[in-house]
């Protein structure tokens, strides 16, 4: 490249009339009307109109501009011309043009969105799909959310950690694991940082969080499931389930506020109505949830997990964000603390948005004997959890935590119907590339 960019499109204002700038990006569209050519240049921050009258730019530059095609990569040195009739109130009169790279044609996908494409086609050509302003808006909002989550957790005294993703055994005794060859042994891709973040509660770090991938070999083929996902996990010592819910409320509420305040342009690009939730979310018990489902004709017996139909019925009644608490112990993981007065229920919770579960958490068992007993009750062998159980023998404090699905939370913030829209390169049963 001959030059370095001086401005993104969004940095240029009509008040800069007469100022020389260097902009870089892709040819979004080009239109020749006799002796004048209009080029829309697109960069990360938006688009800018370049107007090239032949009599002002000269024959050589005019001819160079005329040869441009859609999605060519260009750099333009030009002068800002204030013009009330132009998009954003200004246009660029080109002085020099550098064609940095050309695009092969025909394009497999139209980033200008004039030609619609199916989701599969878009995902196959994701590098082109991501040039579309609406798609970029999703990931800018996702980035804002992750930044907000980190800021909130740091402000609440949490330390960011990184736990292993290659593990020797499962987290919860399930079979939904991806096995891999690990030298002379079998290993698995981690389905959750759960056991590690609990072990960290015995170290004195007190409050930890991690934002990292998780892997689950579940044969789902739905709009809300993926086999590789990004999970936001926390664990906090000297805390119970209510403390963990309070932190989750702050994290989620603050993310809504930060997206609303800092990503208005992206919200407008997506064409969505963005409403802030209340600072405190409604809380209903599992018993109340199944009563709602049953009243709407969806039969759920006590002790059963909520079916998809039950979630829909409850979501119609509750709307917005709400917690479901006091779950049956039988259907929650072995490390979940049972209620002292009624061990048939436990100190677990889910955070729902309408009919979508976006987070799950609980107070954990910190007592060694009770934990071993619970592992056995679930039909598991404590010998398979030796390294984990050791941490509970030498002074483990009470602790609680949760996992928040970053991909599903992005769905909520951007109001997308399919989780694949919210992941750069989604991995599901059918898709392992690109």
N, C-alpha and C positions, 0 to 999 in steps of 0.2 A: 504494500500500500504506500502511496506517495504521501498521504496525510494522516493525521489523527483527528478523530471526531471532536468537535468543539461543543456540540449540543445534541441532545435527543430532541425529537419532534415536540415533546411537551414542554421543553425548556424555552422554546421560541415564542415570543409575544409580539403583538402589533407595535408595541412601544419600541421595539428594536429596529424600527424602520430605517433602512439604509445600512444596517450593520452587516458585516460579512460573516458567514457561518460555514461550517463544514458538517454535513449530515451524512449518515451512512445507513444502509438498510437494503430492503428488497423492493423491487418494482411490484407494487400492488396492482396497479393498472396503468395503461397508457392509451391515450386517445389523441389522434392527429386530426386537426380540423384545418385543412389547407396549409397555411403558412404559420400555424401555431400548434404546438404540441403541449398537452397536459399530461404530466406524470404524477401519480400518487406514490410517494415513497413511504414504506412502512418500516418502523423499527419497534423496539420493545415497548415504547411508551405511547405509540399511536401512529398517526399518519400525517403527512405534510404534502401540500400541493406544490409541484414545481411547474412553472409556466415558462415555455420557451418560444417566444415570437422570433421568427426567422430573422427579421430586420434588426433585432436587438442582440441576438446571440451569435449571428454570423452563420455562413453556409456550413463550415466544418463542424461546429458544435451541434448545429441543427441536424445534420446528417448522422452524427454519432448518436444523438438522442433518439432519432427516428428508428434506428436499428435495435433499440432495446426491446426485450420481451418480458413477459410475466415471470416474476421470481428471479430475474437476474439480480446479482448483488452489486450495488453501485455505491460510489461516494460522490457527493456533489459539493463543490465549493460555489457558493452563491450569495446573493444579496437579499436581505429581507425587504419585502415590499408590502407595506400596510395596504389592505384592501378589504373594505367592509363586506364585499360580496363573496370573498374567498372563504373556504372553511377555516374556522378559528380566527378569521379577521386578518389573515396575511397569506402571502405566497412567497415562493423563492424564485428569483430570477437567476438561472444558472450562469456561472462564469467559466467553470471547468467541470468536466465529468471524467471519472475513472470507473471503467467497468472492471470490477474486481473478479467477478466470476459470472459465468452464464449458466442458465438452467436448461436442462434437457427438456424437450417438448415432444409429444404432449405430456402434460403433468398428470400423474395418476390420481391427483386430488386437487381441488381448487381452493387454495387458501383464502381467496377473496370471497368465498361462500356463495358465489353466484350459481354454482352447480351443487345440489345437495348430494351427500354421500352417506351410505349406511355405516353404522358404528364399526363393523368388522373391517370395512375398507379403510376407515379412518385410522383404526389401530394398526393395520398393516403398514400404513404410511404415516406413522405417528409424527415423524420429524416434520412432515408437511402440515399435518393436522395442528401441530402445536404453534404454527405460525398464525393461526386464526385468532383474532382478538378475543372471541368468547372463550376459547380453550385456554388461552394465556390468562384470562381473568380468573379462571378457576384456580390455577396454580399460584397466582399472585395472592389470592385470598387464602389458599392453603399455607403459603409461606408466612403471611401475616398472622395466621392462627398459631402456627408453631412458634413463632417469635413471641407472641403474647403468652403462650403456655409457659415457655421457658422463663420469661420475665416474672410471671406470677409466682412460679415455683421458687425461683431464686429469692424473690422478695419474701416468701414464706419460710425461708431458711433451709431449702432443699439443696442437696449436692447432686450434680449430674454424674452418673456412673455408666459403665459399659460392662455388661455381663456376657458370658460365652454364648455363642449361637451354635456351636458344635457340642453336643451333649451325649452322655453315655446312656441315658434312660429318659423316659417320659416325665412330664411334670405332674400330671394328674392321674396317671394310670390308664389313660386312654390308648387307643391304637392308631389314632390319626396322625402318624408320624412319617416323615420322609427318611428312610434309611439311606446311609451313604457308607462307602468303603473308607475306613480310617486306618490306613496301614494294615496291620494284621487283625484289626478288630472291626466290629460294626459300630457305627455311631449314628446319630440322628440330627436333623436340623431342629433347633429349639422351637417349641410351640409356645413358649412363654418364659419370661425371666422370673417367674413366681418364686421358685425355690431359692434362687440366688438372692433376690431382693429381701426375702425373709432372713436368710443367713446373715445379710448385712446388718440386720437389726441387732445382732449379737455383738457387733463390732464397736458400737458407740457412735457411729456416723449419724444415727438417729433419723434423719430424713433424707431419702434418696429418690431420684427419679431417673428414668431412662426413656429415650425415644429411639426405637430401633425396630428392625423387621422381626416378624414372627412367621412361622411356617406351619400350616395345618393341612394334612393330606385328606381332607374331607371332600367327598364326591358331590359337592353342591354344584348346581348350575343355575344360580339365581342372580338377581340384580343387586344383591346386598352381600354376597360372599366372594372372597378371593382366597387363593391358597398361599399367597404371600401378602402380608399386610404390614402396616406400620402401626405399632402400639405405643401409646404414651402410658408408662407405668410409674406408679409411686408406691413407696412404703414408708410408714412413719411410726416411730417407737413411742411408747408411753401414750398410746392413743387407742380409741375404740372406733367402732363403725360410724358413729355420729361425727367424730372429728374428721374422718376420711371423707364423709359426704360434704362437710362444710368446705373442705379444701377443693373438692370437685366442683361445687357450686361456684366458688371464686374463679377457678380456672376457666370454666365454661362461660360464665357471665362476662369475665374480662375479655375473653376471646371475641365474643359477640360485639362488645363495645369497641375494641380495637379495630376489628374489621369494619364496623360501621363508620368509625371516625377517620380511618386511614385509607379505606379502599372504596370510596364513593364512586370513583370512575369505573372500577371493575363491577360494582353492583349495578351501575347504570348500563354497562356493556352487556351484562347478563340479562337485563330487563326484568329483575326480580324485585318484589316488595320485601324489604329487609326490616324486620321488626325486632327490637330488643326484648329479651325475656325479662321477667321480674328477677330481682337479685336472689330471691329465695324461691326454690322450686317446690311444687306440691309433693306431698309424700303420702302414699297409700301402702297398706300392707298387702302381702300376697293374698290373704283371705279376702280383702276388699276387691282385689283385682279379679279373682275368679268369680266373685259375686257379680261383678259387672259383666264378665264374659257370659256367665250362665243366664243372666237377665236378658242378654241379647241373643240367646238361643245357641250359644257355643258351649257345649257341655265339657266342663273340666272338673275332674274329681280332685279332692284335696290330696296333695302329694305328687300330682303330675306337673311336669314342666309345662310352660305356656306354649300352646301350639301357635302356628302362624295365624290361624283364624282367630284365636283368642287375643293375640297381640293387636290385630286389626280392630276387634271389637272394643278393647280397652282404649286403644288410641283414639277411636271415634269419640269416646266419652271424655277422655282426659285432655287431649290436644297438647300442644306445646311440650315443655320439658317437665318431667316428673319422675320421682323415685318410686320403685316398688321395693318394700322392705320385708323383713321377717319371713324369709323363705323356709320351706321344709328342709330340714337337715339332710334328708335322704337324697335330695337332688342337687346338693352343692358339694364342692370338692372336699377332700378329707381334712384339709387344713383350716376349714371354716369353724369359727368358735360357736358352739351351741349356746342357746340362751340358758342362763343359770336357773330360771324358774321353770322353763319348759324346754327340755333338750330336743324335743321333736322339731322345734324351729331354731333357726340360727341367725347370727348377726350379719346377714348378707344383704346386699342391695344391688339393684340394677338401675341405671339411669336411662330413661326412655325419651325419645322425641317422637311424639305421636305413636306410631306402631313400630318404631325402629329402636332397637337396643343399641346404645352407643358406648355404654360403660358398664362394667360389673366389678364389684368389690366386696369387701367384708373385713370384719375384725378377724384376725387369725388366732389359731390355738398357739399359745406360747409355752404350755406345760407339756413336758416330754412324755409323761405316762399317758395323758389324754390323747396326745397326738399319735402315739403308737397304737393305742386302742382304736382310734378312728381310722387309721390306715388299714388295720385288720378288718374293721367293720365294712369297709369298702371292697373287701375281697382282694386286697393287695398285700404284698410281702414286705414287711419293714426292712428286710435285708437289702432290698433294691433301693433304699433311701438312706443308706448308712451315712454318707457324707453330709447329707442334709440334716439328719437327726442329731449328729454330733454337736451341731451348733446350739441345740436346745438343752444340752447337758450342763452347760457352764455359765448359766445366768442369762436367760433370754427374757427381755422385757415384753410386756403386752404391746401388740402392734397391729396396725390395720393398713389397708391400701386398696388400690384399684388399678384397672387397666382401661384406658380410653382409646377407642379405635380412631386413629387420625384420619383414615380414609372415610369412615362413616360420618365423623364429625364434619369433614369437608363437604360431604353430601348435604348435610343439614344446612351448613352456612351458605352453600351455593345453590341449594334447592334442586339438586340433580336427582333423577330417578334411578340412575345406574351407577354403581360404585366405580365401574371402569372409567367413567368420565373424570374421576377424581384421583386417578393414579397414572403416573407418566407412562409406564409400560406394564400393564396389569398381567398377573399370572393367575390363570384359572385352569380348569380341566383341559381345555382345548388349546390354550395359548402359552407357549414357552418362548416365542420370538415375536417381534424383535425385543 
